Amino acid sequence: MIILAILATIFVGWIGVAFGLEIMNGFTELGSILAVATMGAFVMIENKRINKK
């Protein structure tokens, strides 16, 4: 699950930078924002999974 979280975060960040650069006229910070949100989602999923036990 950790490898998936890392790869997904990198991928979403990369896509966010490309999207922000091309479509939103230089808003490259979008990649960082989406990467943090993705990692936060993985942390919340993991916490929910651990608390279920």
C-alpha positions, 0 to 999 in steps of 0.5 A: 500500500505504501508503494501505491501511495507514493506512486499515486502521489507522484503521478497526481502531482505530475499531472497537476503541474502539467494541468496547471501549467498548460490550462491554468496559465502557470499555476504550477502549485496545483501539482503540490496541492493535489499531491498533498491532498492525495497523500492525505487521502491515503493517510485517512484510508489507512487510519480508518483501516487500522481503527476498524480492527 
